[in-house]
Every structure is written in C-alpha cells, then in structure tokens.
Amino acid sequence: MCAIAGIAAPPGRCIDADILARMIGTLAHRGPDDRAMRIDGSIGLAHARLSIIDLEGGTQPMSNEDDTVWITFNGEIFNYLELREELIAKGHRFRTRSDTEVILHLYEEAGPAAVQRLNGQWAFAIWDSRTRTLVLSRDRMGVRPLFYTRVGDTLVFGSEIKSLFAHPDVPRAIDPHGLDDIFTFWTTLAPRTVFHRVWELPPGHTLTWRDGASVVTRHWELRYDPPSAEAAASEQEYAEALRSHLENATRIRLRSDVPVGAYLSGGLDSSVIASLIRRVSTAPLRTFSIAFDDAAYDESSFQKEMAAHLGTDHTELRCSYDDIGAAFPDVVWHAEKPLIRTAPAPMFLLSRAVREHGYKVVLTGEGADEILGGYDIFKETKIRRFWARDLASARRPQLLRRLYPYLADLHRQPPAYLQAFFHVSERDAAGPFFSHMPRWDLTARLKLFFSDDVRAALNGRDALVEMQAALPPAYGRWDSMSQAQYLEAAHLMPGYILSSQGDRPAMAHGVEGRFPFLDPNVVAFAATLPPSLKMKVLNEKYLLKLVSADLVPPSVRQRRKQPYRAPDGKVFFTPRMRDVTNELLSPSRLRRDGIFKPEAVARLADKFRQGRALGIKDDMAMVAIVSTGIILDRFIHRFDVDDRHTAPTQAIVSGVS
C-alpha cells in the first residue's frame, strides 16, 4: 500500500523534478517508509511507499528487466503468488518477491488486459516506453483512489487531489455540480469531483494516454445475473459455496510481511472475518474497535464479547464528542470533499491507534452489507413496496417505525407524513431510484442553504438525470433488491464507505484496509444469489447468518442490526470546539466563500447552541456546512504545499466541469 503521482507531457518536454517531488511529498502520510521518482524525458513517475510485502526488494517506481516498462503502484495483489508461478513457467525472471513485479510481467504478457487476472485492490500507472503509452488503472470496486487533471496537453495524476494541487499550474476552484452531487448522493458521481476540472478515474476503469491524447475505458462492471436453472442449488449448498469463497478471500488477504490485525465493530460482518482469520491462520490475532461515550452509538459490549469468544488481543478506542470535533478538520483534509456525517472521524482516530500499536494492515467487514443485502435501506424498500400495494392499510406504515427505533421524530409523525417522506405510491414504485429516493430527497433539502450564486451556477441542473443516464443497460431488468444493491455498491460504497470512511482515514496514518467481502469471486458469487437468500422476508444477510452459525455467538449473530453512526452536529458546539465553529460559520466568512446563505446558517447554528436542533436533517446540514468551510479553507484559500504555488484560485466556478 502506497501513494503514486506522476506527470505525462508530450514528447520533447522535460519533467520538472522539483514539481514531481512536491507532488509526492504531499502524500507522505500514505507512504511513510520510502520515497522515489523516475523521470524518462517527458514522463515522470513518483512513489511513496508503505512497506508490506518484500520489505527490502519492493522499491518503486519499478521496471522490467530491460527498463522499458515502469510502474508506480498503490495497493495489493492478493493472488500474486499464483500469478508469479504462472509467469515463471512462461519464462519470466523475477528480481524481487513483490506483487508489484508480478503486475509488470503480467503487463508484458497481456498489456492493459492484465487487470482481468488481478485479485486485489489497486491504482497504478505503467509507462511503456516501447509504445510511449501511459496506462492508469483502478480496481473493480474502487478501493484505492486515483485522480487526474489536464494542464494544457500535459496529464497530471495522483492518489489524492492534494498531490495535483502541488503542481503550480493546476488551479483550485469548487465545481458547483460536484457540490450538487454531494448534497444529493453523499458523494460525487465519478469521474466528477468537487473540484473544477479534477477528475476521478472511476472504479473498474483504465485510462490510456499517448502523445497528449487520452482514452478512458471500462475493464469491469458490476452485474446482477440470476442463476441459470442448472446452477440453482439448495440453501445449504449456497451457504457452503459462500463459506468457501470467504475462507479463500480471507486466507489470501493475510499475505503480508508485517503483522495483520482486524477490526471488530460488534456486528456480524467484522465478526465473521475475525473468526475466519482464526480458522485459516495460527498466528495470534490483534483486534481493534471503536467505543463511544454516548450510549446511543456504542457497541462495545458486543465487541468485547466477540474478542473474548475468539481470544484476541483486543484494543478499544473510546471517542467523546470533543475527540470527534477536534479530529474533524484533519478528516476533511484527507477526505478531500465535504462530508454529510462525522462517522469518518472515529475511523480516523482508530487508524491512528492501530498505527501506534505497530500495525500497518487490518482486515475488516466492509462490503458485506452491499453485496449480501444488509442495510436497512433494503428492508425499507421492501416495506415501502408492500405498503404501496395497499395505501389504505393502517398497519403497514408501522413497519417503518419499527425499522428505525432510534429516529424519535419519525415515531411522532402520522401515516400521511410517512407516505410523503418515504415516497410511497405506485408512481414512485415504478421509478428507477425507488429504493433511494427518501435518502436522496432528504439530503437534497440541504440545498436550501445554497447561496443564490450557487443556484445560478447550477442553472436548474438535476443530478438524478445524470445518474439515470449512467445506469447499465440491464438495470431495468434487474429485480428491486439488485437495483438497490447496485446503487449502494457502484456509487455510495466507492465514493463514501471505501473512501471518506475507508481509504482516507486509514491511509492518513499509513494503515491499509483489506476487505474479504470485496474479493472478486465473492462479489461475483453474491451477484447471482436469489434475493430471498440475501433477505428472507425482513431477515437481512440471511445466507451469511447461515454461514456464520459456527463462527459467531448467537448473541452477535442474531442481534438487531445497528448501523455504524457517530454523534454529528453537536460535536461542533462543545466548549473545546466553540471558537473554531464560530469562525467557520461567521457571516463574513460565509459571504466571502459565497456557498451558503449566512442568514440561514445563523438560524441553524442558533438551534444547536440552544439545544433545539432536531432530527437527521439538522445534523446533516451542520456537518455539510462545516466540512465545506474546511474544504474552502484548506484547499482554496490557504493550500500550503509551499509559497511557490501560483495557480489562480477562486471559490466557485460556473458552468459544467
């Protein structure tokens, strides 16, 4: 796991080594163990290393035997040992034991199509001097990030956006369409980012650059193909197959030359992974978890029970409101986008604790909810469709209240309000985004805080129209459960769960997360499961619960699902954070930035100061406004790589990126 950066200019140009060094220098947190560069005329590759496999021999950028092909690589290839043996049998000779060199030789065999053979999480750049072609690639599920921009006819790329802004010719400005995405979907829709003309290479895509021209192509796409009649199996057979896939996925993700730990959230997913680690490895297991001072968010009793059940060496990090608020500015700096929730902050603090205990690698349960049907949104969709078939029912709305016992305001509302809030009608049920409309509609209400300038820049844009245009052709033929899963797995997961809440807070401290549930074999298998095995009536992750019968105690396996949440808006109004918040929300600052209406923000802030803030909307609005202010402060107004940064800056630009 590492960081990459690079510059590709047309032939005849020379790369400025100082600029390349500044770019990779901004990413030292991702790769604190080593830094190096390779410049080949008009091509410059840079690397910051987090040493995990082949600690002595895996230095990058790395070349093939005759120095004609070079790579800078962020990630891990988990099936590298098997691929290495295949390549040796074909006559390839290796100088290291690293997975990086495996990619190089596989590229020599298959070119850009080599990614089809990789089981891993990656973002890499390969410079092939034989054809003068640069290849950028990102893994299937979007675990590892990769961004790029154009400066005239020059391509500038890196693992994080801050590395691009270290280039003196890259301007910094907010893209209002990127803001509009976040204030609808919680994340931007790749390739758009929140910064003007800064692009994210989408998951499962490859960018090929040659002589100033670039082409982006897809190398993998998430599909939900129902099993054929011949492939249909019993519940037990499906469970055995899932168990086998998960064991293999866990086993190869333990490959490392440094100790590997695991997260325990107190829920089913991380518990299954930790238990499988104990089954497939004899090494002692170190586990880590987050506990909260606020009991409404705390799951520590289940975490301790699972740690005791497995006999792990367990570390608990306890988070207070002050801890979350104080960490939040740094969390946003690493996330590089406005946030709607503070949940990434405890993950940031946990990653710091992991590194302080001497660990660089952790396995986690991310991805299980998306691929196996675990989120409340899937239950909610099923209930809403059930209610839509009998709108006069007085009992069906009660199921929604039972689904969200922690949302007190919801329980006070009459059925008519619930019907409107949850978009329960035959017309709504026929739409392509039925599963997600309540969430997106609620988030979109935060746009009421947008200034007139932002609204003018958006010019009536409808983010849902762009989302619909990007749906796969087969989407309309999928069942309702698969459609909802796709929206989670293809957008929210890479854009928020694996990014703002995953890669960024972990790599801020040089910690690599690995995700067995996102193994390509597990994902492909899960995509063919009958919906009833993902959710039986309203029993979520039904098949995984069958698989875990001998892995997880009944108290953990059968507990009511508690979504991972953290205290939100209130963390900015503790005595410790009061001055910081007052400055971020000051009318003069808001007028300078031009993003939000100062009067509307003042009314919201007063609600929090007086203890009158109510519900999810107020919380999301406060977090979004504060985090947007931090983005403007850290990236637009005082981006401080060094004092030679001369690119023009402005808070917001109008028009389409």
N, C-alpha and C positions, 0 to 999 in steps of 0.2 A: 504494500500500500504506500502510495507516494503522491507527489504532485508533478504535473507536467506543464510546460509552457513552450511557446515557440513563435517564430516569425517566418513567413514564407513570402519572399519577394520575387518578382520576375527576374529572369536571367540577366546578369550584368550588374545587378545591385549587390551591395555588401551589407551584411547584418551588423548593426552596432552592438558590440559585446556588452557595453555598459547598460544599454536598454534591456537586453535579454537578462542580464544579471539582476537588474532591479525587478523585472517581472517575476522571476523565480524566487527572489528574495521575499516578496510579499506572501509566499506560500510556505515559508519555513515551518509553520506550525504543522502542516500536513506531512512534511518530510524532514524531521529534525536531525536525522542521523548523518546525512551527507548531501552535498550539492555539486552538480557538474553541468557542463554545457558542451555542445558540439556545434560548430559552425562550418558549413560547407558552402562557401560563397554566398549565395542568396537565400540559403536556408539555415535557420538556427533552431536547435532543439535544446531544451533545458529540463533538468530533473532535480527534484528534492526528494530524498529517499527516507522511507520508513522501513528499516531492515527487518524482514520477517522470514524470508526464505533465502538460503545461501547468503548468510550474513557477510561473508568475505568476498564472494565472487559475483554478486549480483549488481554491481555498479552500473549506472546508466548515465547518459544515453549509451546504448549497447549496439554493437554492429555484428554482422555476419563475418565469416572467415576472411573475405577479401575487402571488407569495409565499403561495400557498395550499397548495403541496406542498413539503416539505422533506426532505432526505436527508442522512444521515451514512453513509459507505461505506468499507469496508475491502476492498481487493482491486484487481483489474484486469479490465476487459472488453476482450478482445483483438480482437473484431470490431466495436469501437466506430466505426471509420471507415466501414464499410459500413452500419451501422445509422444513423449520422448522416446519410449521404446519403439514405437512405430517408425519414427523418423530415423532412429539409429539403424533399424533394419533396412531402410531405404538408402543408407549410405551417408547420412548426415553425421557430422562430427561436432561434439559439444565441448566448449571450453569451461562451462560453469554448470552448477546444479540448479540454476534458477528457472522459474517458469517464464521469465522474460525471453530467454534464449529460445524456448520452445515456440513462442509466437513467431520469432524471426524465421526459424527454419520452416515452420508451417506456412508462413507467408511465401517463402521461396518455392514451396510446393504448389500452393493454390492461389496466391495473390490475395486480393481483398476477400475472396470467398473463404479464406481460412477461418473467419469468425464463426462459420457454421459448425466447426468442430469443437469450439471452446465451451467448456462448462466453467463459468466463472463470472466475475464482476470486473468490468474494465472500462477504461477510457485510455486510448493510446494514439500516438502519432508515429507513423512509419514513413521515413524518407527513402524512396527507392531512386538512387542516383542513376541507375541504368535507364530508367524511363523518365527521369525527372518528374516523378509523381509523389505527392504527399497524400497519405491516407490517414484520416481521422476516423476512429470508430468508438462507439459507445455500446455497452452491454444491453441485453434484451430488455431487462426490467428497469433500467435506469438507476442502478445502484450507485454508479460513480459518475460525477458530473463532468461536462466538457462544454466550454463556451468559446465563441469566436466573434470576430468583427472584421470589417474591411477598412483599411486606411488607403484610399485610392485603389491601386491594384495590388496592395500588399495584404496578406491574411495574417491576423494576429489571433492566437488561441491560448487557452489555459484552463486549468482545473477549476479556477474560480474567477469571477468577474474582476476582482481587485487586481489580478495579475494583468489583465488587459488595460486597466486604467493606469498601470505603472508605465505604459508606453506613452511618451509625451504627445503623440499625435492623435490619441483616442479621446474624443470629447466625452463629457459626462453630463447627461440630462435624463430626466424621467420621461418614459413613454406613457402617455395617459391611457393607452389601450392596455398596457401591462398592468397599470393600476386597476383598470376596469375589470380585468380578469381576476385579480386577487380579491377584489371586493365583490366577486360573484362566486368563484370556484375555490377560494383559499389559495390558489396558486396561479401562475401564468400558464398559458397553453403553449407548450413548446411548438415551434422554435422561439416564440416571443419571450422576452424577459421584461423586467420592469424598467430597464434602461434602454434608451433610444439607440437603435441600430446595434445592439449587442444581442447576439443570438445564442440559443442553447441548442446543441445537437440533440435531437430527440432520442429517446431510448430506441434501441434496435435499428439505428441508422448509421450510415457511413458517409463521410464527406471526402470526395476525391478532388484534389487541387493540382492543376498543371499549368504552368506558364501564365498564371494570373486568372485562369478560369476555374470555377469550382462547380461540382455537381453533388447534390445530396440524394442518396438512395436508401431505401429500406432493406435491411437484411433479415428482419424478423418481425412478425406481427402476432399479437395475441388473438387467438380464435377460440370459439366455443363450439366444437363439433360434437354432436350427440354420438354415443357409441353405436356401432352397427349392431344388427341383431346377432351376428356371430360373436361379437365382443361382449355382449351383455353377460353379467355374472351375478352371483348372489352377494348379499351384503357382506358375508364373511370373506368371500374371495376378493371383493373390492378392498376390504379392510386389510387383508394380508398383503395385497399389492401396494397399498399406500404405506404400510409399515415398512415394507422392503425398500421402497423408494426413499423414505425418510431416513432409514438407517444408513443407506449408502450416501445420501446427501450429507448427513452429519459426519460420517466417517471421513470423507474426503475434505471436509471443511476443518478438520482437526490437523491437517497437514501444515506444519509450521516448525521453524527452528527456534521459536520463542514460546513461552507458556501461553496457553489459551484458556480464557475464562468464559463465563456465561452470565447473562442477565436473568434474574428471576423477578418477574413483575407481580407474582401472586396469582396469575391467571393460567389457563390451560396451555397456551401455546409455548411460552417460555419454559413451563414445567416439563412439557413433553420433550423439548430439545435437551434440557439439562439431564433428564432421565435417560435419553438415548445416548448422550455423551458417556454416562456412567456404564451403559451397556456395551458400547463399542470401544471403550478405552480403559486402560488400567491406571492411567495417570491420575493423581489427585486433582480434584476439581475445585476451583475458586469461583464463587458466585457473588454477584453484586446486585443491589436493589435500592430503590428509592422509597423512602417513607416520608409522610407529610405530618407536620404539626396539626394541620386541620384534618379532623377525623373524617370529614366528608370525602376526602380524596385518598385516604390512607388504606393501603392493602397489606401492611407489614405483617399482620398475624398470619396470613396465608403464605407470605414469602418465607417467614421463619419456619412454618410447618413444612414447607417443601424442602427447605435447606436441611432441616433435621431428618426428614424422610430419606434424603439422598446422602446425608453425611458429608455435606460440603463445608469447606472453609468459607464462611459467609461474611460479607461486609455490607452493612446497611448505611446509606447516606440519608440523613434526615434534613428535610427542607422546610424552612419557615417562609413567611411572606417576605421578610427582609432579604433572605437569600435569593429568592426568585427575582425580586425587583432589582437588586444590586447587580445581578448577573445579566439582566435583560439587554442592556446596551451592547455588551460584547456578543451576546447571542445573535442579535440582529446584524451586527457587523459580519459575523460568519455566515448567517443565512443569506445575506445579500438581497433580501426582499422584505417588504412589510409582512408582518405576521398578524393573524387573526386571534391566535391563542398564545398563552405563555408556556404551553406544555414543552416546547423545546428547551426551556431554561433548566428545569431539573435534569434533563438528559445531558446538558452541557456540564452541569455540576457533577453528575455521576461519572461522566467520562474523565473528568479531571481526577476524581478519586481513583478510578481504575488505573490511570497512568501513574499516580502517586504510589500505588501499591505494586508497581513494576510490571504491569500488563499492557500489551500493545494490541491484543486480539481478543474479541469476545464473540460468542455465538448468541443469537437472540431469536425470538419467535416471530419477528416481523414477517408479514406476508400471509400468515395463516388465515386471518380474517378475510382478506381479499380473495384468496383462491379457494377457500373451503366454506365460505358463507358464514362468517362470524359476527358481522357488525349488526347493530340494532337497526341500521337503515334497511337491511334486507328483511328483517321482521316487520318493520314499519311499512315497507312496500306491500308485503303480503296482506297485512291488516287493512291497509287503505284500499286495496283491490277488493277485499272481502266486504268492506263497508260500502264501496261504490256499487256493489251489486244489490244492495238494499239500503238506500239512503234514509229510509224512514225508521230503520232499526234504532232503538234506544240503547241496546246492549253492545253493539259492535264498536261504538266510539270508546266504550270503557276499556277496550283492549289497548288503545293508545295511551290512556292514562296509566294503565298497569305497566306498559313498556318503559315509561320514564318516571319512576317513582321519585327521582331526585330533582325533577323540574316542578317545583311547588306552584309556580304561576299557571302551569298547564292544567293543574287539577281544579283551578278555580273557574275555568272557562266553560261556557255552555257548549253543547254539540254544534250549534251553528258556527261558533268561532272556530272550533276544531276542524270542521268541514272546510272552511275557507283557508285556514292556516295550513292544513295538510293537503290541500288541493285534491279533495275527494269528489270526483264527478266522473261521469262516463267520458266526457271530453278530455279531462286530464289523463285518465287512464289510457287513452289511445295515443298519447304523445310519446315521443322517443325518450324523454327525460323524466317520465313519471316518478321514478324512484328518487330522484334527486331534487325535484322542484321545491319541496318545502325548505330544504337546506339552502339551496341557491337563492331562493326568494328572500329568505331571512337575511342572508349575508348581503344581498343586493340592497337591502334597505339602508345599509350603512352609507350608500352613495348620497343619501340626503345631506351628508356633511360636506360633500364636494363643493368647491367654490364654483362661481359662475364661469371662471376661466377654464376650469377642468371640464365642465359640462360643454362648453363651447368647443373645446378641443376634441371631445368625444363625438360631437356632431350627430347625436342620435344613434350611435353605434349599438348594436345588440350582440353581446358576447355569445348568446345562445345560438345565433345564426352561424357564427364561425365554428362553434363546437359541432353543430349538426353537419356542417359541410365536411368536417374532417372524420366523420364516423366511417367505419369499414362498410363496404357494400353489403356484407352479410348481416350487419347489425339488426336490421328489421326482421330477419328470420329467426333470431335467437329468442329463447324463452325469456320471461321477465326477469328471472333471477340472474341469468347470464348477462343481460343488458346492464343491470345494476352493478354486477361484479366488474364488467368492463370499465364502466365509468370510474369506479374506485381504483382498479388496478392500472389502467392506462393513463390516468390523469392525477388524481389525488395522491396515490402512492408514490410515484417518482417525484412529483412536484412538491410534496409536503412531508409525507411519512418518511420516505427514504432520504430526503434532502434536508429540509429545515429541522426535522425531528430525528434524523438519522446520520447521514454522512457529515453534515456540517458541525453539529455539536460534538461528535466523536472525534473527527479529524482536527478540530480546534486544539485538541490535546494529543494528537498523534495516536489515536486509537482506531483500529479497524474493526468494523462490524461485519459479521458473516451471517448469512440467512439461509438455513437449510430449506425452509419452505419455498424459497425462490429458486431452488435448483431447477434447471430447465426440464428435467424429467418429472419432477414433482408437479410443476406448473402444467406441463402438457397432459399428465395423467388427470389432474384435478379438473382440467377444462372439459374432459369428456364424461365426467361423472353425472349421473342423473340428478336433477335439482333436489329430489327427495332425500338423497344421501348427504347433501350439504345442509339442508334444513328440513327436518321431518316435522310437519305441522309448524310449530314455532320453536323447535329444539335446534338451536344453531350448532354448526360444525358437528353434525350427528355422526358422520363417519370417523372424524378424528377422535370423538369420545369413545367409539368402539375400539379404535386402535390403542387408546391410552389406558384401557382397563387395567392392565398390569404395570403401568408406568407411573400413574399419578393417583394419589389417595382420593377416595370418593369425595371427601370434603372439598377438594380443589376441583376435581373433575365435574362435579355436579353443582357447584356454586353458581349463583346468578352472575352473568357476565357484567363486569364493571368496566366501562371504557376508561382508558387512561386519560385523566384530566389533571389540571393543576389550577390553583387559585389564579384568577385572571385580573380584572381591573383594580381590585383592592390593593394589589401589591405595589401600585404606584403611589399610594396615599398613606403609607406608613411614615412615621417621623423621619426615618432614615432616607426615604425617597422623596420627601415633600419638595425640597428645593429643586431637585433635578426635574421633577414633573412640572412644577410651576414654570420653569424656564422653557421646557419643551412645549407647553401649552399656552405660553404667553401670547396675547393678541398681536404684539409687534412681530413676534417670530412667525406666527401663522400668516400674517399679512405679507411678510417678506417671502415666505415659501409659496403662497398662492394656491395651496392644495385644498385646504378646508376653510369653511366659514368660521371666523373667530367667534361670532356670537353663539353659534350652535355648539361649538366645542366648549365654550364657557359654561353654557347651561348643563352640558353633560358632566363636566368636571365638578360643578356645584352639587349635582346629585350624588356623586361619590363622596365628596367632602362632608355632606350632610347625612350620609348613610341611606340615601333614598334610591340608589341605583338598583334597578330591578331586571332580573332575567338575563338571558343569553345575549340579547341584542346590545344592551348597555355594555356588557363585558367585552364583547367582540369589538364594538366601536372604540372603546377606550384603548384596547390593545392595538388595534389597527392604526389609530391616530398617533399614539406614542411611537410605535415602531416605524411609521412613515416619517415622522420627525427625525428619528435616529438615522434612517437611511439618508435623508437630505443633509443632515449634519455631517455624517461620516464620509459619504461618497460624493456629494455635490459641493458643499461649501468648504470643507477642510480635509480633503483627501491628501494625506501627508506621507506619501512614499518618500519624497524629498522635495526640495524647493525648486527643482528644475521642471516641474510639471507645468507646461504652458498651454495645454489644450483648452479651448474656450469651454466654459461651463454655463449652464443655466438650469433652473429648477425643473422646467417642464417645456416640452415642445409640442406643437400642434401638428396634426396630420398623422398619416399612417407610417409606422416604422418600416 
